[in-house]
């Protein structure tokens, strides 16, 4: 007989899965947005500024993106590394070479919002007299590769579908003990586990080229993978894979005949499975817009 405490824990897990399935089906409402630039887009200055600053509506990551400034001939005039204090602020700036002549300058940027989505754009300004060259699109560097974006979207949906199916383990434990040995129920649980794990692995491999705007072949680029592993998104996916590994061991034990294990051992495994399941759910929320909105800006 399942104790009241464990029953409540499993019910909370089921409720979390229900909320997640609804949240996952809804489109994202917003990503980081450009809220200001210094100099302002289209401004005409008497003297060249010492740096260019771009401000966003939420914290952003620069890796593997960029912030570059070029003159009307396409020559880069930004100088030195991009300044992004702490690597988690909402402002990104880059110094300019001293003694820039009069003329038009184009600024292009590509950053990654906290929820792992890349944002790119450009703007322009003029120093002294001369025509303003409009900044349209990303001047330096491309947009997200379409194939990478499509595969990444499929990977996300696989991960959402998988976690919903894993919720069947909680249903079997709480409501259908006989289902522990039902082949169809077991197949669904393991299919869900595999889909969730596959979605996480694909997310780790694809986030780098997705953010950098490169092709699918760069999914195995070690430098991009290291960048992903150092991000909040990458750490959450790694935590998800670890928790899924523990959950797999527990699922093997739980999907047996009820009388094959002592009640105390089975109760412990059920509690641990509930904790791991909630932890897996937390990794989904940890890379979404709620996580982005909860971080302080600089």
Secondary structure as UniProt FT lines:
FT   HELIX           4..25
FT   STRAND          34..38
FT   TURN            41..42
FT   STRAND          44..45
FT   STRAND          51..56
FT   STRAND          60..71
FT   TURN            72..73
FT   STRAND          78..83
FT   HELIX           85..87
FT   STRAND          91..96
FT   TURN            98..99
FT   STRAND          103..113
FT   TURN            114..115
FT   STRAND          118..127
FT   HELIX           146..175
FT   HELIX           177..181
FT   HELIX           183..212
FT   HELIX           216..220
FT   HELIX           222..229
FT   HELIX           232..254
FT   HELIX           258..260
FT   HELIX           263..285
FT   TURN            286..287
FT   HELIX           289..293
//
